[in-house]
Amino acid sequence: MALVTTTFGNTDGVCVPGNGGTLDALDVEELRALFERHGFVLFQGFNVSLEDFFRFGKRFMHNIRVTPEAQRRPHPIHRGAQTVTSGLHAMNFHADFGQLPNRPDIISFYCQVPAQTGGETFVVDGIRLWDALEPATRAAFLAQRIRQQSVLDRALWTTLTGTQDFDAVKTALEQSPGVTCTMLEGDRMFLEWLTPAVFAPRFSTQLCLASNLFPFVYNGLTTVWEDGSPLDVAILVELQTKATALCTTLAWQARDFAMLDNTRYLHARAQQDPHRKVYTLQGDARPR
């Protein structure tokens, strides 16, 4: 049976209405094709618990990522079922771990308790963002790569890699083109990744801009041009203006959940109140 969907905001994403039903009747392969085509699927009106959300997500992704508990709090069902980044502050547009060569393909969100004020999530399609940029801006990104320079504390790099052996981490990460790793004082790791800012996402041949170029997201991250010069202020202003204009606002309701192509879409959040409780699950797409 074909899925019933509606369009969703300024994105190419779609909404699947549940009308109080469960997820059991949804065809996984049909949903997979829908997700790969649109990159963003919102599920509203389903009778879904956090446990249901976790089991459903595992049908689409593997290699579930875990972030240190200082940033996200895990749920007892699985270490990878975690709250979103802690704190009540707003966060600018970003892809989760988009400054690393092995970012997760999929990030999914589940709203257990919506905020009483604020707490919206904003999503922007990187394909639409790229198409909206001025020709000179697109030419600048096509002419030169960027350097994503990150300083990761010990808790973060050991959790992300699953080992405390820096030499093993260095060997594994430097297999990716353009990556270099250096150990700093205090067991911190300096990671630099020379990469195009613009690329074809996981499930499309179209170019998109889904790189972490926006401020006020990741502490310890600096992004510069390939030659080491800072990114042009005018380009950063244009990116912020265009992303804000193109974004779609997701005002969470209890038991809403969404799947996002983390290689194509950027997301942000508004300042939130302490009531909001949103969980996330992120990992790599399961092969067909």
MIVEX-882828 format. One record per residue: residue number from 1; residue in one letter; x, y, z of N, C-alpha, C in turn. Coordinates in steps of 0.05 Angstrom, whole numbers, plus 5000, padded with zeros to 4 digits. Layout:
<NUM, "A", <X, Y, Z>, <X, Y, Z>, <X, Y, Z>>
...
//
This chain:
<1, "M", <5017, 4976, 5000>, <5000, 5000, 5000>, <5018, 5025, 5000>>
<2, "A", <5013, 5044, 4982>, <5029, 5068, 4980>, <5026, 5085, 5004>>
<3, "L", <5048, 5097, 5014>, <5047, 5114, 5037>, <5032, 5140, 5030>>
<4, "V", <5017, 5150, 5049>, <5004, 5176, 5046>, <5023, 5196, 5058>>
<5, "T", <5031, 5216, 5043>, <5050, 5236, 5052>, <5040, 5264, 5045>>
<6, "T", <5050, 5284, 5059>, <5045, 5312, 5053>, <5071, 5326, 5051>>
<7, "T", <5073, 5348, 5036>, <5097, 5363, 5034>, <5102, 5377, 5061>>
<8, "F", <5127, 5385, 5065>, <5134, 5397, 5091>, <5152, 5422, 5087>>
<9, "G", <5140, 5445, 5090>, <5155, 5470, 5090>, <5171, 5476, 5065>>
<10, "N", <5194, 5488, 5068>, <5211, 5496, 5046>, <5230, 5474, 5037>>
<11, "T", <5229, 5451, 5050>, <5247, 5430, 5043>, <5234, 5412, 5022>>
<12, "D", <5250, 5393, 5012>, <5238, 5372, 4995>, <5228, 5349, 5012>>
<13, "G", <5228, 5353, 5038>, <5220, 5332, 5056>, <5190, 5328, 5056>>
<14, "V", <5181, 5306, 5069>, <5153, 5299, 5070>, <5145, 5292, 5099>>
<15, "C", <5119, 5294, 5104>, <5108, 5286, 5130>, <5090, 5261, 5125>>
<16, "V", <5094, 5242, 5143>, <5077, 5218, 5142>, <5058, 5219, 5166>>
<17, "P", <5032, 5223, 5162>, <5013, 5225, 5184>, <5005, 5197, 5195>>
<18, "G", <5005, 5195, 5221>, <4999, 5169, 5233>, <4970, 5165, 5241>>
<19, "N", <4956, 5186, 5247>, <4928, 5184, 5255>, <4924, 5166, 5278>>
<20, "G", <4942, 5166, 5297>, <4940, 5150, 5321>, <4948, 5121, 5319>>
<21, "G", <4958, 5114, 5295>, <4966, 5086, 5291>, <4994, 5080, 5300>>
<22, "T", <5003, 5055, 5295>, <5030, 5046, 5302>, <5047, 5045, 5277>>
<23, "L", <5073, 5038, 5281>, <5091, 5037, 5258>, <5091, 5010, 5244>>
<24, "D", <5076, 4991, 5255>, <5077, 4963, 5245>, <5068, 4961, 5216>>
<25, "A", <5049, 4978, 5208>, <5038, 4975, 5181>, <5055, 4989, 5160>>
<26, "L", <5076, 5003, 5168>, <5092, 5018, 5149>, <5112, 4999, 5135>>
<27, "D", <5114, 5001, 5109>, <5133, 4984, 5094>, <5160, 4997, 5094>>
<28, "V", <5180, 4982, 5105>, <5207, 4993, 5109>, <5220, 5000, 5083>>
<29, "E", <5217, 4983, 5062>, <5230, 4989, 5037>, <5218, 5013, 5023>>
<30, "E", <5192, 5016, 5026>, <5179, 5040, 5015>, <5188, 5065, 5029>>
<31, "L", <5191, 5063, 5056>, <5201, 5086, 5071>, <5230, 5092, 5064>>
<32, "R", <5246, 5071, 5060>, <5274, 5075, 5054>, <5276, 5091, 5027>>
<33, "A", <5260, 5083, 5007>, <5261, 5097, 4981>, <5252, 5126, 4985>>
<34, "L", <5231, 5130, 5002>, <5221, 5157, 5007>, <5243, 5174, 5020>>
<35, "F", <5257, 5162, 5039>, <5277, 5177, 5053>, <5301, 5184, 5035>>
<36, "E", <5309, 5165, 5019>, <5332, 5170, 5001>, <5325, 5191, 4980>>
<37, "R", <5300, 5192, 4972>, <5292, 5212, 4952>, <5289, 5240, 4964>>
<38, "H", <5278, 5242, 4987>, <5271, 5268, 4999>, <5292, 5277, 5020>>
<39, "G", <5305, 5259, 5033>, <5325, 5267, 5053>, <5314, 5275, 5080>>
<40, "F", <5288, 5279, 5082>, <5276, 5287, 5108>, <5248, 5276, 5109>>
<41, "V", <5243, 5260, 5130>, <5216, 5249, 5134>, <5207, 5254, 5163>>
<42, "L", <5185, 5268, 5166>, <5173, 5274, 5192>, <5149, 5255, 5196>>
<43, "F", <5148, 5243, 5220>, <5126, 5225, 5227>, <5110, 5239, 5249>>
<44, "Q", <5085, 5244, 5244>, <5068, 5258, 5264>, <5042, 5242, 5268>>
<45, "G", <5034, 5242, 5293>, <5008, 5229, 5300>, <5009, 5199, 5304>>
<46, "F", <5033, 5188, 5306>, <5035, 5159, 5312>, <5036, 5155, 5342>>
<47, "N", <5026, 5132, 5351>, <5027, 5124, 5379>, <5054, 5110, 5383>>
<48, "V", <5075, 5126, 5387>, <5103, 5116, 5387>, <5116, 5122, 5413>>
<49, "S", <5127, 5102, 5426>, <5144, 5106, 5450>, <5173, 5109, 5441>>
<50, "L", <5190, 5117, 5460>, <5218, 5119, 5454>, <5229, 5091, 5446>>
<51, "E", <5220, 5070, 5458>, <5229, 5043, 5451>, <5221, 5036, 5423>>
<52, "D", <5196, 5044, 5415>, <5187, 5040, 5387>, <5205, 5055, 5368>>
<53, "F", <5211, 5080, 5375>, <5228, 5097, 5358>, <5256, 5084, 5355>>
<54, "F", <5267, 5073, 5376>, <5293, 5061, 5375>, <5293, 5036, 5357>>
<55, "R", <5273, 5019, 5361>, <5272, 4995, 5344>, <5267, 5002, 5315>>
<56, "F", <5251, 5022, 5310>, <5246, 5031, 5282>, <5271, 5042, 5269>>
<57, "G", <5286, 5059, 5284>, <5311, 5070, 5274>, <5331, 5049, 5267>>
<58, "K", <5333, 5028, 5284>, <5352, 5007, 5279>, <5347, 4992, 5253>>
<59, "R", <5322, 4993, 5243>, <5316, 4980, 5217>, <5329, 4995, 5194>>
<60, "F", <5336, 5020, 5198>, <5347, 5036, 5177>, <5377, 5042, 5180>>
<61, "M", <5387, 5039, 5204>, <5415, 5047, 5208>, <5430, 5027, 5225>>
<62, "H", <5456, 5026, 5222>, <5474, 5010, 5238>, <5498, 5028, 5246>>
<63, "N", <5517, 5016, 5259>, <5540, 5032, 5269>, <5530, 5056, 5285>>
<64, "I", <5513, 5051, 5304>, <5501, 5072, 5320>, <5523, 5088, 5335>>
<65, "R", <5522, 5114, 5332>, <5543, 5131, 5344>, <5536, 5138, 5373>>
<66, "V", <5557, 5142, 5389>, <5553, 5149, 5417>, <5570, 5174, 5422>>
<67, "T", <5558, 5194, 5436>, <5572, 5218, 5443>, <5575, 5218, 5473>>
<68, "P", <5598, 5229, 5484>, <5602, 5229, 5513>, <5579, 5239, 5529>>
<69, "E", <5575, 5228, 5552>, <5552, 5235, 5569>, <5552, 5264, 5578>>
<70, "A", <5575, 5277, 5578>, <5576, 5305, 5585>, <5560, 5322, 5566>>
<71, "Q", <5558, 5313, 5541>, <5543, 5328, 5521>, <5515, 5318, 5517>>
<72, "R", <5511, 5292, 5518>, <5485, 5279, 5514>, <5481, 5258, 5535>>
<73, "R", <5457, 5256, 5545>, <5451, 5235, 5566>, <5439, 5211, 5553>>
<74, "P", <5450, 5187, 5558>, <5439, 5163, 5545>, <5414, 5153, 5559>>
<75, "H", <5398, 5139, 5544>, <5374, 5126, 5554>, <5381, 5097, 5561>>
<76, "P", <5369, 5085, 5581>, <5377, 5057, 5588>, <5372, 5037, 5566>>
<77, "I", <5355, 5043, 5546>, <5350, 5024, 5525>, <5375, 5018, 5508>>
<78, "H", <5393, 5039, 5505>, <5417, 5036, 5489>, <5434, 5061, 5493>>
<79, "R", <5460, 5058, 5494>, <5478, 5081, 5498>, <5475, 5101, 5475>>
<80, "G", <5467, 5091, 5451>, <5465, 5108, 5428>, <5439, 5124, 5427>>
<81, "A", <5419, 5116, 5443>, <5394, 5131, 5445>, <5399, 5153, 5466>>
<82, "Q", <5405, 5176, 5457>, <5415, 5198, 5474>, <5398, 5223, 5471>>
<83, "T", <5398, 5239, 5492>, <5386, 5265, 5489>, <5402, 5282, 5469>>
<84, "V", <5390, 5302, 5458>, <5405, 5321, 5441>, <5425, 5335, 5459>>
<85, "T", <5443, 5350, 5447>, <5464, 5364, 5463>, <5452, 5379, 5486>>
<86, "S", <5464, 5376, 5509>, <5453, 5388, 5534>, <5455, 5418, 5533>>
<87, "G", <5440, 5431, 5550>, <5440, 5460, 5551>, <5414, 5471, 5540>>
<88, "L", <5408, 5496, 5547>, <5383, 5509, 5539>, <5389, 5529, 5516>>
<89, "H", <5414, 5531, 5508>, <5422, 5551, 5488>, <5413, 5543, 5460>>
<90, "A", <5411, 5563, 5442>, <5406, 5559, 5414>, <5431, 5548, 5401>>
<91, "M", <5428, 5534, 5378>, <5451, 5524, 5363>, <5446, 5531, 5333>>
<92, "N", <5467, 5540, 5320>, <5465, 5548, 5292>, <5464, 5524, 5274>>
<93, "F", <5461, 5528, 5248>, <5459, 5507, 5229>, <5484, 5489, 5228>>
<94, "H", <5480, 5463, 5227>, <5503, 5445, 5227>, <5493, 5417, 5218>>
<95, "A", <5512, 5401, 5210>, <5508, 5372, 5207>, <5523, 5359, 5230>>
<96, "D", <5510, 5339, 5243>, <5524, 5326, 5266>, <5550, 5314, 5257>>
<97, "F", <5572, 5322, 5270>, <5599, 5313, 5264>, <5606, 5317, 5234>>
<98, "G", <5595, 5338, 5222>, <5601, 5343, 5194>, <5629, 5353, 5190>>
<99, "Q", <5644, 5359, 5211>, <5672, 5368, 5208>, <5691, 5344, 5209>>
<100, "L", <5680, 5320, 5210>, <5696, 5296, 5211>, <5691, 5279, 5186>>
<101, "P", <5710, 5264, 5176>, <5707, 5249, 5151>, <5687, 5226, 5152>>
<102, "N", <5679, 5219, 5176>, <5661, 5196, 5178>, <5635, 5203, 5192>>
<103, "R", <5623, 5226, 5184>, <5598, 5234, 5196>, <5577, 5213, 5192>>
<104, "P", <5558, 5210, 5211>, <5536, 5190, 5207>, <5518, 5198, 5183>>
<105, "D", <5508, 5178, 5169>, <5491, 5183, 5146>, <5464, 5194, 5155>>
<106, "I", <5453, 5183, 5177>, <5426, 5189, 5185>, <5426, 5199, 5214>>
<107, "I", <5410, 5220, 5219>, <5405, 5228, 5247>, <5374, 5229, 5250>>
<108, "S", <5365, 5217, 5271>, <5336, 5217, 5276>, <5330, 5229, 5303>>
<109, "F", <5307, 5242, 5306>, <5299, 5256, 5330>, <5272, 5245, 5339>>
<110, "Y", <5269, 5244, 5365>, <5243, 5236, 5377>, <5237, 5255, 5400>>
<111, "C", <5213, 5267, 5398>, <5204, 5286, 5419>, <5188, 5271, 5440>>
<112, "Q", <5199, 5269, 5464>, <5185, 5257, 5486>, <5168, 5278, 5501>>
<113, "V", <5180, 5301, 5506>, <5166, 5323, 5519>, <5173, 5349, 5504>>
<114, "P", <5153, 5362, 5492>, <5159, 5387, 5478>, <5164, 5410, 5497>>
<115, "A", <5178, 5430, 5487>, <5183, 5454, 5503>, <5157, 5469, 5507>>
<116, "Q", <5155, 5482, 5529>, <5131, 5500, 5533>, <5135, 5526, 5519>>
<117, "T", <5160, 5535, 5517>, <5167, 5559, 5501>, <5193, 5553, 5485>>
<118, "G", <5193, 5561, 5460>, <5217, 5557, 5444>, <5222, 5527, 5438>>
<119, "G", <5247, 5521, 5433>, <5255, 5493, 5428>, <5249, 5482, 5400>>
<120, "E", <5243, 5500, 5381>, <5238, 5491, 5354>, <5265, 5481, 5342>>
<121, "T", <5262, 5463, 5322>, <5284, 5454, 5306>, <5280, 5466, 5278>>
<122, "F", <5302, 5475, 5266>, <5301, 5487, 5240>, <5318, 5469, 5221>>
<123, "V", <5307, 5462, 5198>, <5321, 5445, 5179>, <5323, 5460, 5152>>
<124, "V", <5346, 5457, 5139>, <5350, 5469, 5112>, <5362, 5448, 5094>>
<125, "D", <5352, 5446, 5070>, <5362, 5427, 5050>, <5387, 5439, 5038>>
<126, "G", <5410, 5424, 5041>, <5435, 5433, 5030>, <5435, 5436, 5000>>
<127, "I", <5419, 5421, 4986>, <5416, 5423, 4957>, <5404, 5450, 4950>>
<128, "R", <5382, 5456, 4963>, <5369, 5482, 4958>, <5387, 5505, 4967>>
<129, "L", <5401, 5502, 4988>, <5419, 5523, 4998>, <5441, 5528, 4977>>
<130, "W", <5453, 5508, 4966>, <5473, 5511, 4946>, <5462, 5525, 4921>>
<131, "D", <5439, 5517, 4912>, <5427, 5528, 4888>, <5420, 5558, 4892>>
<132, "A", <5415, 5566, 4917>, <5407, 5593, 4923>, <5431, 5613, 4925>>
<133, "L", <5455, 5603, 4927>, <5478, 5620, 4931>, <5484, 5636, 4905>>
<134, "E", <5497, 5659, 4909>, <5505, 5675, 4886>, <5526, 5660, 4869>>
<135, "P", <5526, 5665, 4843>, <5546, 5651, 4826>, <5575, 5655, 4836>>
<136, "A", <5582, 5678, 4845>, <5609, 5683, 4855>, <5615, 5666, 4880>>
<137, "T", <5595, 5663, 4897>, <5599, 5647, 4921>, <5603, 5617, 4913>>
<138, "R", <5586, 5607, 4895>, <5590, 5580, 4886>, <5617, 5576, 4873>>
<139, "A", <5626, 5595, 4858>, <5652, 5593, 4844>, <5674, 5592, 4865>>
<140, "A", <5672, 5607, 4887>, <5692, 5607, 4907>, <5695, 5580, 4921>>
<141, "F", <5672, 5567, 4926>, <5673, 5541, 4939>, <5682, 5519, 4920>>
<142, "L", <5677, 5522, 4894>, <5686, 5503, 4875>, <5716, 5506, 4869>>
<143, "A", <5727, 5530, 4873>, <5755, 5535, 4866>, <5774, 5526, 4888>>
<144, "Q", <5764, 5525, 4913>, <5782, 5519, 4935>, <5768, 5503, 4957>>
<145, "R", <5783, 5484, 4967>, <5773, 5467, 4989>, <5774, 5483, 5016>>
<146, "I", <5764, 5470, 5037>, <5766, 5482, 5063>, <5782, 5464, 5081>>
<147, "R", <5792, 5476, 5103>, <5806, 5461, 5124>, <5789, 5462, 5149>>
<148, "Q", <5779, 5439, 5158>, <5764, 5437, 5183>, <5783, 5428, 5205>>
<149, "Q", <5788, 5446, 5223>, <5807, 5441, 5244>, <5793, 5438, 5271>>
<150, "S", <5795, 5415, 5283>, <5780, 5409, 5308>, <5800, 5401, 5330>>
<151, "V", <5794, 5411, 5354>, <5808, 5402, 5378>, <5788, 5385, 5395>>
<152, "L", <5794, 5360, 5398>, <5776, 5341, 5411>, <5788, 5333, 5438>>
<153, "D", <5773, 5336, 5460>, <5783, 5327, 5485>, <5783, 5296, 5487>>
<154, "R", <5796, 5286, 5506>, <5800, 5256, 5508>, <5773, 5242, 5509>>
<155, "A", <5754, 5252, 5525>, <5729, 5238, 5527>, <5715, 5236, 5500>>
<156, "L", <5717, 5257, 5484>, <5703, 5257, 5458>, <5717, 5238, 5438>>
<157, "W", <5743, 5241, 5434>, <5755, 5224, 5414>, <5756, 5195, 5421>>
<158, "T", <5758, 5188, 5447>, <5757, 5160, 5454>, <5730, 5148, 5451>>
<159, "T", <5709, 5164, 5458>, <5682, 5154, 5455>, <5674, 5151, 5425>>
<160, "L", <5682, 5170, 5409>, <5675, 5169, 5381>, <5689, 5146, 5367>>
<161, "T", <5713, 5139, 5375>, <5728, 5118, 5362>, <5727, 5091, 5375>>
<162, "G", <5719, 5091, 5401>, <5716, 5065, 5415>, <5742, 5054, 5425>>
<163, "T", <5763, 5071, 5426>, <5789, 5061, 5436>, <5804, 5085, 5448>>
<164, "Q", <5822, 5078, 5467>, <5840, 5098, 5479>, <5867, 5098, 5467>>
<165, "D", <5871, 5082, 5446>, <5897, 5080, 5433>, <5899, 5101, 5411>>
<166, "F", <5913, 5123, 5417>, <5915, 5145, 5398>, <5928, 5136, 5372>>
<167, "D", <5948, 5120, 5373>, <5962, 5111, 5348>, <5942, 5096, 5330>>
<168, "A", <5925, 5080, 5342>, <5905, 5065, 5326>, <5885, 5085, 5314>>
<169, "V", <5877, 5105, 5330>, <5858, 5125, 5319>, <5871, 5140, 5297>>
<170, "K", <5896, 5149, 5300>, <5910, 5164, 5280>, <5912, 5148, 5254>>
<171, "T", <5920, 5122, 5257>, <5922, 5105, 5233>, <5896, 5102, 5219>>
<172, "A", <5874, 5098, 5234>, <5848, 5094, 5222>, <5838, 5120, 5208>>
<173, "L", <5840, 5143, 5222>, <5829, 5167, 5211>, <5845, 5177, 5187>>
<174, "E", <5872, 5173, 5188>, <5888, 5183, 5166>, <5887, 5166, 5141>>
<175, "Q", <5871, 5144, 5142>, <5865, 5130, 5117>, <5845, 5146, 5100>>
<176, "S", <5831, 5165, 5112>, <5813, 5182, 5096>, <5830, 5204, 5083>>
<177, "P", <5826, 5210, 5058>, <5841, 5231, 5044>, <5839, 5258, 5058>>
<178, "G", <5862, 5271, 5061>, <5862, 5298, 5072>, <5862, 5300, 5102>>
<179, "V", <5863, 5278, 5117>, <5861, 5278, 5146>, <5889, 5276, 5158>>
<180, "T", <5895, 5292, 5178>, <5919, 5290, 5194>, <5911, 5293, 5224>>
<181, "C", <5924, 5277, 5241>, <5918, 5278, 5270>, <5944, 5282, 5286>>
<182, "T", <5942, 5298, 5307>, <5965, 5304, 5324>, <5955, 5304, 5353>>
<183, "M", <5971, 5293, 5370>, <5965, 5293, 5399>, <5975, 5319, 5411>>
<184, "L", <5957, 5332, 5427>, <5964, 5356, 5441>, <5967, 5351, 5471>>
<185, "E", <5975, 5371, 5486>, <5977, 5368, 5515>, <5949, 5362, 5526>>
<186, "G", <5949, 5347, 5548>, <5924, 5340, 5561>, <5908, 5319, 5547>>
<187, "D", <5922, 5303, 5530>, <5909, 5281, 5516>, <5887, 5291, 5496>>
<188, "R", <5890, 5316, 5488>, <5871, 5326, 5468>, <5882, 5320, 5440>>
<189, "M", <5864, 5317, 5421>, <5872, 5310, 5394>, <5866, 5333, 5376>>
<190, "F", <5885, 5341, 5359>, <5881, 5361, 5339>, <5877, 5346, 5312>>
<191, "L", <5854, 5350, 5300>, <5847, 5337, 5275>, <5842, 5357, 5254>>
<192, "E", <5855, 5354, 5231>, <5851, 5372, 5209>, <5842, 5356, 5185>>
<193, "W", <5821, 5367, 5171>, <5810, 5353, 5148>, <5808, 5372, 5125>>
<194, "L", <5823, 5367, 5104>, <5823, 5382, 5080>, <5802, 5370, 5061>>
<195, "T", <5781, 5384, 5055>, <5758, 5372, 5041>, <5743, 5393, 5026>>
<196, "P", <5729, 5385, 5004>, <5711, 5404, 4991>, <5688, 5411, 5010>>
<197, "A", <5679, 5436, 5010>, <5656, 5444, 5026>, <5630, 5435, 5012>>
<198, "V", <5632, 5431, 4986>, <5608, 5424, 4970>, <5612, 5396, 4957>>
<199, "F", <5592, 5380, 4959>, <5595, 5352, 4950>, <5567, 5341, 4944>>
<200, "A", <5566, 5317, 4932>, <5541, 5303, 4928>, <5535, 5287, 4953>>
<201, "P", <5511, 5290, 4965>, <5505, 5275, 4989>, <5502, 5245, 4985>>
<202, "R", <5497, 5231, 5006>, <5497, 5202, 5006>, <5477, 5190, 4985>>
<203, "F", <5454, 5202, 4981>, <5433, 5190, 4965>, <5426, 5208, 4940>>
<204, "S", <5444, 5225, 4931>, <5437, 5242, 4908>, <5463, 5248, 4893>>
<205, "T", <5459, 5255, 4867>, <5482, 5263, 4851>, <5483, 5294, 4849>>
<206, "Q", <5464, 5308, 4861>, <5464, 5337, 4860>, <5483, 5348, 4881>>
<207, "L", <5495, 5370, 4875>, <5513, 5383, 4895>, <5497, 5395, 4918>>
<208, "C", <5509, 5394, 4941>, <5496, 5407, 4964>, <5517, 5420, 4981>>
<209, "L", <5509, 5439, 4998>, <5526, 5451, 5018>, <5516, 5443, 5045>>
<210, "A", <5528, 5423, 5057>, <5519, 5413, 5084>, <5544, 5411, 5102>>
<211, "S", <5562, 5431, 5099>, <5587, 5431, 5115>, <5583, 5449, 5139>>
<212, "N", <5600, 5444, 5159>, <5598, 5460, 5184>, <5614, 5485, 5182>>
<213, "L", <5601, 5505, 5170>, <5613, 5531, 5165>, <5602, 5553, 5183>>
<214, "F", <5581, 5547, 5198>, <5566, 5567, 5214>, <5578, 5568, 5242>>
<215, "P", <5578, 5593, 5254>, <5588, 5596, 5281>, <5568, 5586, 5302>>
<216, "F", <5577, 5585, 5327>, <5560, 5579, 5351>, <5548, 5551, 5350>>
<217, "V", <5566, 5531, 5343>, <5557, 5503, 5343>, <5577, 5487, 5359>>
<218, "Y", <5601, 5482, 5347>, <5621, 5465, 5359>, <5644, 5481, 5371>>
<219, "N", <5648, 5478, 5397>, <5672, 5489, 5409>, <5696, 5475, 5399>>
<220, "G", <5717, 5490, 5394>, <5742, 5477, 5385>, <5744, 5472, 5355>>
<221, "L", <5724, 5482, 5340>, <5724, 5479, 5311>, <5730, 5505, 5297>>
<222, "T", <5750, 5504, 5279>, <5756, 5527, 5262>, <5756, 5518, 5233>>
<223, "T", <5743, 5534, 5216>, <5742, 5527, 5187>, <5754, 5550, 5172>>
<224, "V", <5774, 5544, 5155>, <5788, 5564, 5139>, <5790, 5553, 5110>>
<225, "W", <5798, 5570, 5092>, <5803, 5561, 5065>, <5827, 5543, 5063>>
<226, "E", <5830, 5529, 5041>, <5852, 5510, 5038>, <5879, 5524, 5042>>
<227, "D", <5882, 5549, 5034>, <5908, 5563, 5037>, <5912, 5574, 5065>>
<228, "G", <5893, 5569, 5083>, <5896, 5578, 5111>, <5883, 5605, 5117>>
<229, "S", <5874, 5619, 5096>, <5861, 5645, 5101>, <5833, 5642, 5111>>
<230, "P", <5823, 5661, 5127>, <5796, 5658, 5138>, <5775, 5660, 5116>>
<231, "L", <5752, 5647, 5121>, <5730, 5649, 5102>, <5720, 5678, 5100>>
<232, "D", <5712, 5685, 5077>, <5704, 5713, 5072>, <5679, 5719, 5088>>
<233, "V", <5679, 5742, 5101>, <5657, 5751, 5118>, <5632, 5753, 5101>>
<234, "A", <5634, 5764, 5077>, <5611, 5767, 5060>, <5598, 5740, 5053>>
<235, "I", <5614, 5719, 5049>, <5604, 5693, 5043>, <5590, 5681, 5067>>
<236, "L", <5601, 5685, 5091>, <5589, 5675, 5115>, <5562, 5689, 5121>>
<237, "V", <5561, 5715, 5115>, <5536, 5729, 5119>, <5515, 5719, 5099>>
<238, "E", <5523, 5714, 5074>, <5505, 5704, 5054>, <5494, 5676, 5062>>
<239, "L", <5512, 5659, 5071>, <5504, 5632, 5080>, <5483, 5634, 5102>>
<240, "Q", <5488, 5651, 5122>, <5469, 5653, 5144>, <5442, 5664, 5135>>
<241, "T", <5443, 5684, 5117>, <5419, 5697, 5107>, <5402, 5677, 5091>>
<242, "K", <5416, 5663, 5073>, <5402, 5644, 5055>, <5391, 5620, 5071>>
<243, "A", <5407, 5610, 5089>, <5398, 5586, 5105>, <5374, 5594, 5122>>
<244, "T", <5375, 5617, 5134>, <5352, 5626, 5150>, <5327, 5630, 5133>>
<245, "A", <5330, 5640, 5109>, <5307, 5644, 5092>, <5296, 5618, 5082>>
<246, "L", <5312, 5598, 5078>, <5304, 5573, 5066>, <5295, 5552, 5087>>
<247, "C", <5300, 5557, 5112>, <5296, 5536, 5132>, <5266, 5532, 5138>>
<248, "T", <5260, 5509, 5147>, <5233, 5502, 5155>, <5233, 5497, 5185>>
<249, "T", <5213, 5508, 5199>, <5211, 5506, 5228>, <5195, 5481, 5236>>
<250, "L", <5206, 5466, 5253>, <5193, 5442, 5264>, <5186, 5448, 5294>>
<251, "A", <5161, 5453, 5299>, <5151, 5457, 5326>, <5143, 5430, 5337>>
<252, "W", <5159, 5419, 5354>, <5155, 5391, 5363>, <5129, 5388, 5379>>
<253, "Q", <5115, 5366, 5374>, <5093, 5356, 5390>, <5102, 5329, 5402>>
<254, "A", <5090, 5322, 5424>, <5097, 5297, 5437>, <5094, 5274, 5418>>
<255, "R", <5114, 5256, 5417>, <5115, 5232, 5401>, <5120, 5237, 5371>>
<256, "D", <5126, 5262, 5363>, <5136, 5267, 5336>, <5163, 5255, 5334>>
<257, "F", <5170, 5245, 5310>, <5198, 5237, 5305>, <5204, 5242, 5276>>
<258, "A", <5230, 5245, 5270>, <5238, 5252, 5243>, <5265, 5238, 5237>>
<259, "M", <5269, 5233, 5211>, <5294, 5222, 5200>, <5305, 5242, 5181>>
<260, "L", <5331, 5247, 5184>, <5344, 5269, 5169>, <5370, 5257, 5156>>
<261, "D", <5373, 5263, 5130>, <5398, 5256, 5116>, <5420, 5275, 5125>>
<262, "N", <5437, 5266, 5142>, <5458, 5282, 5154>, <5480, 5290, 5135>>
<263, "T", <5480, 5279, 5111>, <5499, 5287, 5091>, <5487, 5308, 5072>>
<264, "R", <5462, 5314, 5075>, <5448, 5333, 5057>, <5436, 5356, 5072>>
<265, "Y", <5425, 5352, 5095>, <5410, 5372, 5110>, <5427, 5383, 5132>>
<266, "L", <5422, 5409, 5138>, <5432, 5422, 5162>, <5409, 5426, 5181>>
<267, "H", <5415, 5426, 5207>, <5393, 5432, 5226>, <5404, 5451, 5247>>
<268, "A", <5385, 5464, 5260>, <5392, 5483, 5282>, <5370, 5481, 5302>>
<269, "R", <5373, 5495, 5325>, <5352, 5495, 5345>, <5350, 5522, 5357>>
<270, "A", <5326, 5529, 5366>, <5321, 5553, 5381>, <5328, 5549, 5410>>
<271, "Q", <5331, 5571, 5424>, <5334, 5569, 5453>, <5310, 5554, 5464>>
<272, "Q", <5315, 5538, 5485>, <5294, 5521, 5495>, <5291, 5524, 5525>>
<273, "D", <5268, 5514, 5535>, <5264, 5514, 5564>, <5271, 5487, 5575>>
<274, "P", <5272, 5484, 5602>, <5281, 5459, 5614>, <5261, 5436, 5610>>
<275, "H", <5237, 5441, 5601>, <5218, 5419, 5598>, <5223, 5402, 5574>>
<276, "R", <5235, 5413, 5553>, <5239, 5399, 5528>, <5257, 5375, 5532>>
<277, "K", <5248, 5352, 5522>, <5264, 5328, 5522>, <5262, 5315, 5495>>
<278, "V", <5283, 5317, 5479>, <5285, 5306, 5453>, <5308, 5287, 5452>>
<279, "Y", <5303, 5262, 5442>, <5324, 5242, 5439>, <5333, 5240, 5410>>
<280, "T", <5357, 5230, 5407>, <5368, 5227, 5380>, <5380, 5199, 5377>>
<281, "L", <5381, 5190, 5353>, <5394, 5165, 5346>, <5407, 5170, 5319>>
<282, "Q", <5433, 5164, 5317>, <5447, 5170, 5292>, <5466, 5147, 5285>>
<283, "G", <5469, 5142, 5260>, <5486, 5120, 5250>, <5487, 5120, 5220>>
<284, "D", <5498, 5099, 5209>, <5501, 5096, 5180>, <5478, 5081, 5169>>
<285, "A", <5471, 5087, 5144>, <5448, 5074, 5131>, <5454, 5045, 5126>>
<286, "R", <5435, 5028, 5133>, <5438, 5000, 5127>, <5438, 4995, 5097>>
<287, "P", <5455, 4978, 5087>, <5454, 4972, 5058>, <5429, 4957, 5051>>
<288, "R", <5420, 4962, 5027>, <5395, 4948, 5018>, <5400, 4918, 5015>>
//
